[in-house]
Amino acid sequence: AFGRTVTGIAPWLGATGLSAGEEARRAKMARLVRQGLANAVTPGSADKMNFLDDDTTVSQPIVDAAFLAHGLLRAFDELWGKSDADVRAHTVTAMKSIRRKKPFYSNWLLFSAMVEAFLYQAGEDFDEMRVDFALKEFCHHWYLGDGIYGDGKDFRYDYYNSYVIHPMLVQILDTVGHLHPDWAAHKEAVLARASRYAAIQEKLIASDGTFPATGRSICYRMGAFHNLADIALRRQLPEGLSPAAVRCGLTAVLHRCTDAPANYDAAGFLRPGLCGYQPSLREEYINTGSLYLCCAAFLPLGLAPADPFWASPDEDWSGKRIWAGVDYPADHALH
């Protein structure tokens, strides 16, 4: 829950140009996240998390560390730069301990690579081979075309291109892509593919804010739009797709996923489901904490209030316009 929440709200934690009231809330939350990081990694803390788990058969900490690393990279100065030296040292120890755990031969390669990218940014030694292997598999072997990667060698009709693959590939190359010419050579294509997939995702939003409930991990709710939110944050939306339309489409999705009162238990924590409490939608690996990948939809909060994403007048997204009978440009594949 901590890592996935941080990866979603980190751009807002590093945002500037906010109103006085919002800035006070941002600063308070940033302090709480830094304190949470200290509690998570400090030996002897009652809240110390299991990054250092000695059981090498327990793989989940790879995932949790990667989402936390992604969040720290997204607000590096605010979260890392303002943490004290002891917290940074304990965090590095925790992240390096992940190397003892073996990722699955799938999108999990990006989890290991993300941790290494974070260690590089933190000024530590990093394992280039973990990065290189992930980039080679995805960029040379697992890209299927039209903005879609396989999750491993196989295609699966789920949202893992958005939950993990596109956002992490782009971030890893942002962070360490300049270190080797063959890594740098991937950057343009990887961003173009993510932008194309963002266009596809925008078209998946129906006129009422629903979207196809396909594939595993659908209990991550609006986290299915991690990539669309990330591309909007990066101001890399494809030509013809306006920021205002994306804002309105994502807002409709947020309401569909979060307005149902049954979403939350008596203590206020999320329960499994997509629209309410739907425990049969969860897989065995879904727990309360993993549900908080839904926070990835909040990435555009890192854009300043004056940015066109926020400042432009409301605009219908493509699914609403097309099904209202409005003439609309045809969609085209990425070649």
NORBELGI-V721893 format. One record per pair of residues at least 6 apart in sequence whose ideal C-beta (glycine too) atoms are under 8 Angstrom apart, sorted by the first residue. I is the first residue (numbers start at 1). J is the second residue. D is the distance in whole Angstrom. If there is no record, write none. Layout:
i=I j=J d=D
i=I j=J d=D
This chain:
i=1 j=288 d=7
i=1 j=289 d=4
i=1 j=290 d=8
i=1 j=291 d=8
i=1 j=292 d=5
i=2 j=36 d=6
i=2 j=40 d=6
i=2 j=49 d=7
i=2 j=64 d=8
i=2 j=68 d=7
i=2 j=289 d=8
i=3 j=64 d=5
i=3 j=65 d=7
i=3 j=66 d=8
i=3 j=67 d=4
i=3 j=68 d=4
i=3 j=71 d=7
i=4 j=64 d=8
i=4 j=67 d=5
i=4 j=223 d=8
i=4 j=289 d=7
i=4 j=290 d=7
i=4 j=292 d=4
i=4 j=293 d=5
i=4 j=295 d=6
i=4 j=296 d=8
i=5 j=71 d=8
i=5 j=292 d=5
i=5 j=295 d=5
i=6 j=33 d=6
i=6 j=67 d=7
i=6 j=68 d=6
i=6 j=71 d=3
i=6 j=72 d=7
i=6 j=79 d=8
i=7 j=67 d=5
i=7 j=68 d=7
i=7 j=70 d=5
i=7 j=71 d=4
i=7 j=74 d=7
i=7 j=293 d=8
i=7 j=295 d=7
i=7 j=296 d=6
i=8 j=71 d=8
i=8 j=223 d=8
i=8 j=292 d=8
i=8 j=293 d=8
i=8 j=294 d=8
i=8 j=295 d=3
i=8 j=296 d=5
i=8 j=297 d=7
i=8 j=298 d=5
i=8 j=299 d=6
i=9 j=29 d=7
i=9 j=33 d=8
i=9 j=71 d=8
i=9 j=295 d=6
i=9 j=298 d=6
i=9 j=301 d=7
i=10 j=70 d=8
i=10 j=71 d=4
i=10 j=72 d=7
i=10 j=73 d=8
i=10 j=74 d=4
i=10 j=75 d=4
i=10 j=78 d=8
i=10 j=79 d=7
i=10 j=302 d=8
i=11 j=74 d=5
i=11 j=75 d=7
i=11 j=233 d=6
i=11 j=299 d=5
i=11 j=300 d=8
i=11 j=301 d=6
i=11 j=302 d=2
i=11 j=303 d=8
i=12 j=26 d=6
i=12 j=29 d=8
i=12 j=298 d=7
i=12 j=301 d=4
i=12 j=302 d=5
i=13 j=26 d=6
i=13 j=29 d=6
i=13 j=30 d=5
i=13 j=33 d=6
i=13 j=75 d=5
i=13 j=78 d=5
i=13 j=79 d=7
i=14 j=74 d=7
i=14 j=75 d=4
i=14 j=76 d=8
i=14 j=77 d=7
i=14 j=78 d=4
i=14 j=79 d=8
i=14 j=302 d=7
i=15 j=26 d=6
i=15 j=301 d=7
i=15 j=302 d=5
i=15 j=303 d=8
i=15 j=304 d=7
i=16 j=304 d=7
i=17 j=304 d=4
i=17 j=305 d=6
i=17 j=306 d=7
i=18 j=26 d=6
i=18 j=304 d=8
i=18 j=305 d=7
i=19 j=305 d=7
i=30 j=75 d=8
i=30 j=78 d=5
i=30 j=79 d=7
i=30 j=82 d=8
i=33 j=79 d=6
i=34 j=79 d=6
i=34 j=82 d=6
i=34 j=83 d=5
i=34 j=87 d=7
i=36 j=47 d=8
i=37 j=68 d=8
i=37 j=72 d=8
i=37 j=79 d=7
i=37 j=83 d=6
i=37 j=87 d=6
i=37 j=91 d=6
i=38 j=45 d=8
i=38 j=83 d=7
i=38 j=84 d=8
i=38 j=87 d=5
i=38 j=90 d=8
i=39 j=45 d=5
i=39 j=46 d=8
i=39 j=47 d=4
i=39 j=48 d=7
i=40 j=47 d=6
i=40 j=48 d=7
i=40 j=49 d=5
i=40 j=51 d=8
i=40 j=68 d=8
i=40 j=94 d=8
i=41 j=48 d=7
i=41 j=49 d=7
i=41 j=51 d=7
i=41 j=87 d=7
i=41 j=90 d=4
i=41 j=91 d=5
i=41 j=93 d=7
i=41 j=94 d=5
i=42 j=48 d=6
i=42 j=86 d=7
i=42 j=87 d=7
i=42 j=90 d=5
i=43 j=90 d=7
i=49 j=61 d=8
i=49 j=64 d=7
i=49 j=94 d=8
i=50 j=58 d=8
i=50 j=61 d=6
i=51 j=61 d=5
i=51 j=64 d=7
i=51 j=65 d=6
i=51 j=94 d=4
i=51 j=95 d=7
i=51 j=97 d=6
i=51 j=98 d=6
i=52 j=93 d=8
i=52 j=94 d=6
i=52 j=97 d=5
i=53 j=61 d=6
i=54 j=100 d=8
i=56 j=100 d=6
i=56 j=101 d=6
i=56 j=102 d=7
i=58 j=101 d=7
i=59 j=101 d=5
i=59 j=102 d=7
i=59 j=103 d=7
i=59 j=104 d=7
i=59 j=108 d=8
i=60 j=285 d=8
i=61 j=98 d=6
i=61 j=101 d=6
i=62 j=98 d=5
i=62 j=101 d=5
i=62 j=103 d=6
i=62 j=108 d=7
i=62 j=111 d=5
i=62 j=112 d=6
i=62 j=115 d=8
i=63 j=108 d=7
i=63 j=111 d=5
i=64 j=289 d=8
i=65 j=94 d=7
i=65 j=95 d=6
i=65 j=98 d=5
i=65 j=111 d=7
i=65 j=115 d=5
i=66 j=110 d=7
i=66 j=111 d=4
i=66 j=112 d=7
i=66 j=114 d=4
i=66 j=115 d=6
i=66 j=168 d=7
i=67 j=293 d=7
i=69 j=95 d=7
i=69 j=114 d=5
i=69 j=115 d=5
i=69 j=117 d=7
i=69 j=118 d=4
i=70 j=114 d=6
i=70 j=118 d=8
i=70 j=167 d=7
i=70 j=168 d=7
i=70 j=171 d=6
i=71 j=79 d=7
i=72 j=79 d=5
i=72 j=80 d=5
i=72 j=91 d=8
i=72 j=118 d=6
i=73 j=117 d=7
i=73 j=118 d=6
i=73 j=121 d=6
i=73 j=171 d=6
i=73 j=175 d=6
i=74 j=171 d=8
i=74 j=299 d=8
i=74 j=302 d=8
i=76 j=121 d=6
i=80 j=88 d=7
i=80 j=121 d=8
i=80 j=122 d=7
i=83 j=91 d=8
i=88 j=122 d=7
i=91 j=122 d=8
i=92 j=119 d=7
i=92 j=122 d=6
i=92 j=124 d=6
i=95 j=115 d=5
i=95 j=118 d=6
i=95 j=119 d=6
i=96 j=119 d=7
i=96 j=124 d=8
i=98 j=112 d=7
i=98 j=115 d=5
i=99 j=112 d=8
i=99 j=127 d=7
i=99 j=130 d=8
i=103 j=109 d=6
i=103 j=111 d=6
i=103 j=112 d=5
i=105 j=152 d=6
i=106 j=151 d=5
i=106 j=152 d=4
i=107 j=151 d=5
i=107 j=152 d=8
i=107 j=160 d=5
i=107 j=163 d=8
i=107 j=164 d=5
i=107 j=165 d=5
i=107 j=168 d=8
i=109 j=130 d=8
i=109 j=133 d=6
i=109 j=134 d=4
i=109 j=137 d=6
i=109 j=138 d=8
i=110 j=134 d=5
i=110 j=138 d=7
i=110 j=164 d=6
i=110 j=165 d=7
i=110 j=168 d=4
i=110 j=169 d=7
i=110 j=172 d=7
i=111 j=164 d=8
i=111 j=168 d=8
i=112 j=130 d=5
i=112 j=134 d=7
i=113 j=130 d=5
i=113 j=131 d=5
i=113 j=133 d=8
i=113 j=134 d=4
i=113 j=135 d=7
i=113 j=168 d=7
i=113 j=172 d=5
i=114 j=168 d=5
i=114 j=171 d=7
i=114 j=172 d=6
i=115 j=130 d=8
i=116 j=126 d=4
i=116 j=127 d=5
i=116 j=128 d=8
i=116 j=130 d=5
i=116 j=131 d=5
i=116 j=176 d=8
i=117 j=126 d=7
i=117 j=131 d=7
i=117 j=171 d=7
i=117 j=172 d=5
i=117 j=175 d=4
i=117 j=176 d=5
i=118 j=175 d=8
i=119 j=125 d=7
i=119 j=126 d=4
i=120 j=126 d=4
i=120 j=175 d=6
i=120 j=176 d=5
i=120 j=179 d=8
i=121 j=175 d=5
i=126 j=176 d=8
i=128 j=179 d=8
i=128 j=180 d=8
i=131 j=172 d=7
i=131 j=176 d=6
i=131 j=183 d=8
i=132 j=180 d=8
i=132 j=183 d=8
i=134 j=172 d=7
i=135 j=169 d=8
i=135 j=172 d=7
i=135 j=173 d=8
i=135 j=183 d=6
i=135 j=186 d=6
i=138 j=149 d=6
i=138 j=165 d=7
i=138 j=169 d=6
i=139 j=169 d=8
i=139 j=186 d=5
i=139 j=189 d=7
i=139 j=190 d=7
i=141 j=153 d=7
i=142 j=149 d=5
i=142 j=150 d=4
i=142 j=151 d=8
i=142 j=152 d=7
i=142 j=153 d=6
i=143 j=149 d=5
i=143 j=150 d=8
i=143 j=193 d=7
i=144 j=150 d=6
i=144 j=155 d=6
i=145 j=333 d=8
i=145 j=334 d=8
i=146 j=196 d=7
i=146 j=200 d=8
i=146 j=333 d=5
i=146 j=334 d=5
i=147 j=161 d=8
i=147 j=193 d=5
i=147 j=194 d=7
i=147 j=195 d=8
i=147 j=196 d=3
i=147 j=197 d=4
i=147 j=199 d=8
i=147 j=200 d=6
i=147 j=334 d=5
i=148 j=155 d=7
i=148 j=161 d=6
i=148 j=197 d=7
i=149 j=161 d=6
i=149 j=165 d=5
i=149 j=166 d=8
i=149 j=193 d=8
i=150 j=156 d=8
i=151 j=158 d=8
i=151 j=160 d=5
i=151 j=161 d=8
i=151 j=165 d=7
i=156 j=215 d=6
i=156 j=216 d=8
i=157 j=214 d=5
i=157 j=215 d=6
i=158 j=214 d=6
i=158 j=215 d=2
i=158 j=216 d=5
i=158 j=217 d=7
i=158 j=218 d=8
i=159 j=214 d=8
i=159 j=215 d=6
i=159 j=217 d=7
i=159 j=218 d=7
i=159 j=220 d=8
i=159 j=223 d=8
i=159 j=224 d=4
i=160 j=215 d=8
i=160 j=217 d=7
i=161 j=197 d=6
i=161 j=227 d=7
i=162 j=197 d=7
i=162 j=201 d=6
i=162 j=223 d=8
i=162 j=224 d=6
i=162 j=225 d=6
i=162 j=226 d=5
i=162 j=227 d=4
i=162 j=228 d=7
i=163 j=217 d=6
i=163 j=220 d=6
i=163 j=223 d=6
i=163 j=224 d=7
i=163 j=226 d=6
i=163 j=293 d=6
i=163 j=296 d=8
i=164 j=226 d=8
i=166 j=193 d=7
i=166 j=194 d=4
i=166 j=197 d=6
i=166 j=226 d=8
i=166 j=227 d=4
i=166 j=230 d=7
i=167 j=194 d=8
i=167 j=226 d=5
i=167 j=227 d=6
i=167 j=230 d=5
i=167 j=296 d=7
i=169 j=190 d=5
i=169 j=194 d=7
i=170 j=190 d=6
i=170 j=191 d=6
i=170 j=194 d=5
i=170 j=230 d=7
i=170 j=234 d=8
i=173 j=183 d=7
i=173 j=184 d=8
i=173 j=186 d=6
i=173 j=187 d=5
i=173 j=190 d=6
i=176 j=183 d=7
i=177 j=183 d=5
i=177 j=184 d=5
i=177 j=186 d=7
i=177 j=187 d=5
i=178 j=184 d=6
i=191 j=236 d=6
i=192 j=334 d=7
i=193 j=334 d=7
i=194 j=227 d=6
i=194 j=230 d=7
i=194 j=231 d=6
i=194 j=236 d=7
i=195 j=231 d=6
i=195 j=236 d=5
i=195 j=237 d=7
i=195 j=238 d=5
i=196 j=238 d=7
i=196 j=334 d=4
i=197 j=227 d=6
i=198 j=227 d=6
i=198 j=228 d=5
i=198 j=231 d=4
i=198 j=232 d=7
i=198 j=236 d=8
i=198 j=237 d=6
i=198 j=238 d=7
i=198 j=241 d=7
i=199 j=237 d=8
i=199 j=238 d=5
i=199 j=241 d=6
i=199 j=331 d=7
i=201 j=224 d=8
i=201 j=225 d=6
i=201 j=227 d=6
i=201 j=228 d=4
i=202 j=228 d=6
i=202 j=241 d=6
i=202 j=245 d=7
i=202 j=246 d=6
i=202 j=249 d=6
i=202 j=317 d=6
i=202 j=318 d=6
i=202 j=319 d=8
i=203 j=318 d=5
i=203 j=319 d=6
i=203 j=331 d=7
i=204 j=211 d=5
i=204 j=212 d=6
i=204 j=319 d=8
i=205 j=211 d=6
i=205 j=249 d=4
i=205 j=250 d=8
i=205 j=252 d=7
i=205 j=253 d=6
i=205 j=317 d=6
i=205 j=318 d=8
i=205 j=319 d=5
i=206 j=319 d=5
i=206 j=323 d=8
i=207 j=319 d=5
i=207 j=320 d=4
i=207 j=323 d=5
i=207 j=324 d=7
i=208 j=252 d=7
i=208 j=256 d=7
i=209 j=249 d=8
i=209 j=251 d=8
i=209 j=252 d=3
i=209 j=253 d=5
i=209 j=254 d=8
i=209 j=255 d=6
i=209 j=256 d=4
i=210 j=253 d=8
i=210 j=256 d=6
i=211 j=224 d=7
i=211 j=225 d=8
i=211 j=253 d=7
i=213 j=274 d=6
i=213 j=281 d=8
i=216 j=283 d=6
i=217 j=283 d=7
i=217 j=286 d=7
i=218 j=224 d=7
i=218 j=274 d=5
i=218 j=281 d=6
i=219 j=272 d=5
i=219 j=273 d=6
i=219 j=274 d=6
i=219 j=278 d=8
i=219 j=281 d=5
i=219 j=282 d=5
i=219 j=286 d=5
i=219 j=290 d=8
i=219 j=291 d=6
i=220 j=290 d=7
i=220 j=291 d=7
i=220 j=293 d=4
i=220 j=294 d=6
i=221 j=257 d=4
i=221 j=258 d=7
i=221 j=273 d=8
i=221 j=274 d=6
i=221 j=291 d=7
i=221 j=294 d=4
i=222 j=250 d=7
i=222 j=253 d=5
i=222 j=254 d=6
i=222 j=257 d=5
i=222 j=258 d=8
i=222 j=294 d=5
i=222 j=296 d=8
i=222 j=297 d=4
i=223 j=293 d=4
i=223 j=294 d=5
i=223 j=295 d=7
i=223 j=296 d=5
i=223 j=297 d=6
i=225 j=250 d=6
i=225 j=253 d=6
i=225 j=296 d=7
i=225 j=297 d=5
i=226 j=293 d=7
i=226 j=296 d=4
i=226 j=297 d=7
i=226 j=299 d=8
i=228 j=246 d=7
i=228 j=250 d=7
i=229 j=250 d=7
i=229 j=296 d=6
i=229 j=297 d=5
i=229 j=298 d=7
i=229 j=299 d=4
i=229 j=300 d=6
i=230 j=296 d=8
i=230 j=299 d=6
i=231 j=237 d=6
i=232 j=243 d=6
i=232 j=246 d=5
i=232 j=247 d=8
i=232 j=250 d=8
i=232 j=299 d=7
i=232 j=300 d=5
i=232 j=303 d=8
i=232 j=309 d=6
i=233 j=299 d=4
i=233 j=300 d=5
i=233 j=302 d=5
i=233 j=303 d=6
i=235 j=243 d=8
i=235 j=303 d=8
i=235 j=307 d=8
i=237 j=243 d=6
i=237 j=246 d=6
i=240 j=329 d=6
i=241 j=318 d=8
i=242 j=308 d=8
i=242 j=312 d=7
i=242 j=315 d=6
i=243 j=307 d=7
i=243 j=308 d=5
i=243 j=309 d=4
i=243 j=312 d=6
i=244 j=308 d=7
i=244 j=309 d=7
i=244 j=312 d=4
i=244 j=313 d=6
i=244 j=314 d=6
i=244 j=315 d=4
i=245 j=315 d=5
i=245 j=316 d=7
i=245 j=317 d=5
i=245 j=318 d=7
i=246 j=300 d=8
i=246 j=309 d=7
i=246 j=317 d=7
i=247 j=300 d=7
i=247 j=309 d=6
i=247 j=310 d=7
i=247 j=312 d=8
i=247 j=314 d=8
i=248 j=314 d=5
i=248 j=315 d=6
i=248 j=316 d=7
i=248 j=317 d=6
i=249 j=317 d=3
i=249 j=319 d=7
i=249 j=320 d=8
i=250 j=297 d=6
i=250 j=300 d=7
i=252 j=317 d=8
i=253 j=297 d=7
i=254 j=297 d=6
i=256 j=275 d=6
i=257 j=263 d=8
i=257 j=274 d=7
i=257 j=275 d=6
i=257 j=294 d=7
i=258 j=294 d=8
i=260 j=273 d=8
i=260 j=275 d=5
i=260 j=276 d=4
i=260 j=277 d=8
i=261 j=276 d=8
i=262 j=271 d=7
i=262 j=273 d=7
i=262 j=276 d=4
i=262 j=277 d=4
i=263 j=270 d=6
i=263 j=271 d=6
i=263 j=273 d=7
i=263 j=276 d=6
i=263 j=277 d=7
i=264 j=270 d=6
i=264 j=271 d=7
i=265 j=271 d=5
i=269 j=288 d=6
i=270 j=288 d=7
i=270 j=291 d=4
i=270 j=292 d=7
i=270 j=294 d=7
i=271 j=277 d=5
i=271 j=279 d=8
i=271 j=288 d=8
i=271 j=291 d=8
i=272 j=278 d=7
i=272 j=279 d=5
i=272 j=281 d=6
i=272 j=282 d=4
i=272 j=286 d=6
i=272 j=291 d=7
i=273 j=279 d=7
i=273 j=281 d=6
i=273 j=282 d=8
i=274 j=281 d=6
i=300 j=309 d=6
i=300 j=310 d=8
i=303 j=309 d=5
i=303 j=310 d=6
i=304 j=310 d=8
i=305 j=311 d=7
i=316 j=324 d=7
i=316 j=326 d=8
i=318 j=328 d=6
i=321 j=328 d=6
i=322 j=328 d=5
